[in-house]
């Protein structure tokens, strides 16, 4: 079947698909066609050789005096295949693709169509998997029954689950939406992107887009901690002493940070300076509250933070958000203590625990 091999070479060349994969798919198509014509119990063999450009299909037929169906072959014809053939033997008869008629044509068409779909799907997967951990823009296609947002991309569909949406986010069918790619899945129906607008990494990527110095690495984002739609803390650092990392991220008259806040639906953002010194880092992370002193227990990864009584509410923040984010950002469990309690000797602390919801 040199014509089958030539078809395979043409498909491989025009669609940039490995020849081995095309031949394997065509082999499966021929097997399907033969089994449909001769029955599931017929012995068959496909002989494929790229080196010798061979694509031959053989069907095992029983030698009979008077063949009654396609599964049998006359002794005369059998002897042309095997000179030792005799009645009752099974000989391998090479099949001409044309003899299979429409069955073969339909099978080959179906296999080639599936091959193209699979290749297109895998190509899309290879393209989109590079977006994991970055921001992508797509068009809102529909709003699902559970308020999941379906986002349309070229050759892929995105899912923005309700839990990954900001409280203040509004979605309109036909409008573009920015989202952070958590995962890319290659499924039977196509490529699916799992998206988020609440992940800390979304904020980090927004800084890269709005702040050139973050993008080029002269200002580094060391960590991001979020309470989505409420508040975010971002720790920044620069090895270059001439660069003010906080001022650079905020921008002239706050224009850079304003663009990020707008994208996040007016979520408050605290940009603080990172330090390798845990005490200084925790002090900075408690901003806007002013801290008197910090006691560190490295073994327990715990910090006691002392503040003036009038700074206590600010240190904790509304619903404890400020302290929670400071703990997330620094990785230390934080006890906040009023200075008056320390002086009186009757220390009462509010504890805030670090967790893993941090982007670095």
Secondary structure in CASP SS format (residue, H / E / C, confidence):
PFRMAT SS
TARGET T0000
AUTHOR 0000-0000-0000
METHOD secondary structure of the structure
MODEL  1
X C 1.00
X H 1.00
X H 1.00
X H 1.00
X H 1.00
X H 1.00
X H 1.00
X H 1.00
X H 1.00
X H 1.00
X H 1.00
X H 1.00
X H 1.00
X H 1.00
X H 1.00
X C 1.00
X C 1.00
X C 1.00
X H 1.00
X H 1.00
X H 1.00
X H 1.00
X H 1.00
X H 1.00
X H 1.00
X H 1.00
X H 1.00
X H 1.00
X H 1.00
X H 1.00
X H 1.00
X H 1.00
X H 1.00
X H 1.00
X H 1.00
X H 1.00
X H 1.00
X H 1.00
X C 1.00
X C 1.00
X C 1.00
X C 1.00
X C 1.00
X E 1.00
X E 1.00
X E 1.00
X E 1.00
X E 1.00
X E 1.00
X C 1.00
X C 1.00
X C 1.00
X C 1.00
X E 1.00
X E 1.00
X E 1.00
X E 1.00
X E 1.00
X E 1.00
X E 1.00
X E 1.00
X E 1.00
X E 1.00
X E 1.00
X C 1.00
X C 1.00
X C 1.00
X C 1.00
X C 1.00
X C 1.00
X C 1.00
X E 1.00
X E 1.00
X E 1.00
X H 1.00
X H 1.00
X H 1.00
X H 1.00
X H 1.00
X H 1.00
X H 1.00
X C 1.00
X C 1.00
X C 1.00
X C 1.00
X C 1.00
X C 1.00
X C 1.00
X C 1.00
X E 1.00
X E 1.00
X E 1.00
X E 1.00
X E 1.00
X C 1.00
X C 1.00
X H 1.00
X H 1.00
X H 1.00
X H 1.00
X H 1.00
X H 1.00
X H 1.00
X H 1.00
X H 1.00
X H 1.00
X H 1.00
X H 1.00
X H 1.00
X H 1.00
X H 1.00
X H 1.00
X H 1.00
X H 1.00
X H 1.00
X H 1.00
X H 1.00
X H 1.00
X H 1.00
X H 1.00
X H 1.00
X H 1.00
X H 1.00
X H 1.00
X H 1.00
X H 1.00
X H 1.00
X H 1.00
X H 1.00
X H 1.00
X H 1.00
X C 1.00
X C 1.00
X C 1.00
X E 1.00
X E 1.00
X E 1.00
X E 1.00
X E 1.00
X E 1.00
X E 1.00
X E 1.00
X E 1.00
X C 1.00
X C 1.00
X C 1.00
X C 1.00
X C 1.00
X E 1.00
X E 1.00
X E 1.00
X E 1.00
X E 1.00
X C 1.00
X C 1.00
X E 1.00
X E 1.00
X E 1.00
X E 1.00
X E 1.00
X C 1.00
X H 1.00
X H 1.00
X H 1.00
X C 1.00
X C 1.00
X C 1.00
X C 1.00
X C 1.00
X C 1.00
X C 1.00
X C 1.00
X C 1.00
X C 1.00
X C 1.00
X E 1.00
X E 1.00
X E 1.00
X E 1.00
X E 1.00
X E 1.00
X E 1.00
X E 1.00
X E 1.00
X E 1.00
X E 1.00
X E 1.00
X C 1.00
X C 1.00
X E 1.00
X E 1.00
X E 1.00
X E 1.00
X E 1.00
X E 1.00
X E 1.00
X C 1.00
X C 1.00
X C 1.00
X H 1.00
X H 1.00
X H 1.00
X H 1.00
X H 1.00
X H 1.00
X H 1.00
X H 1.00
X H 1.00
X H 1.00
X H 1.00
X C 1.00
X H 1.00
X H 1.00
X H 1.00
X H 1.00
X C 1.00
X C 1.00
X C 1.00
X C 1.00
X E 1.00
X E 1.00
X E 1.00
X E 1.00
X E 1.00
X E 1.00
X E 1.00
X E 1.00
X C 1.00
X C 1.00
X C 1.00
X E 1.00
X E 1.00
X E 1.00
X E 1.00
X E 1.00
X E 1.00
X E 1.00
X C 1.00
X C 1.00
X C 1.00
X C 1.00
X C 1.00
X C 1.00
X C 1.00
X H 1.00
X H 1.00
X H 1.00
X H 1.00
X H 1.00
X H 1.00
X C 1.00
X H 1.00
X H 1.00
X H 1.00
X H 1.00
X H 1.00
X H 1.00
X H 1.00
X H 1.00
X H 1.00
X H 1.00
X H 1.00
X H 1.00
X C 1.00
X C 1.00
X C 1.00
X C 1.00
X E 1.00
X E 1.00
X E 1.00
X E 1.00
X E 1.00
X E 1.00
X C 1.00
X C 1.00
X C 1.00
X C 1.00
X H 1.00
X H 1.00
X H 1.00
X H 1.00
X H 1.00
X H 1.00
X H 1.00
X H 1.00
X C 1.00
X C 1.00
X C 1.00
X C 1.00
X C 1.00
X E 1.00
X E 1.00
X E 1.00
X E 1.00
X E 1.00
X E 1.00
X E 1.00
X C 1.00
X C 1.00
X C 1.00
X C 1.00
X E 1.00
X E 1.00
X E 1.00
X E 1.00
X E 1.00
X E 1.00
X C 1.00
X H 1.00
X H 1.00
X H 1.00
X H 1.00
X H 1.00
X H 1.00
X H 1.00
X H 1.00
X C 1.00
X H 1.00
X H 1.00
X H 1.00
X H 1.00
X H 1.00
X H 1.00
X H 1.00
X H 1.00
X H 1.00
X H 1.00
X H 1.00
X H 1.00
X H 1.00
X C 1.00
X C 1.00
X E 1.00
X E 1.00
X E 1.00
X E 1.00
X E 1.00
X E 1.00
X H 1.00
X H 1.00
X H 1.00
X H 1.00
X H 1.00
X H 1.00
X C 1.00
X C 1.00
X C 1.00
X C 1.00
X E 1.00
X E 1.00
X E 1.00
X E 1.00
X C 1.00
X C 1.00
X C 1.00
X C 1.00
X C 1.00
X E 1.00
X E 1.00
X C 1.00
END
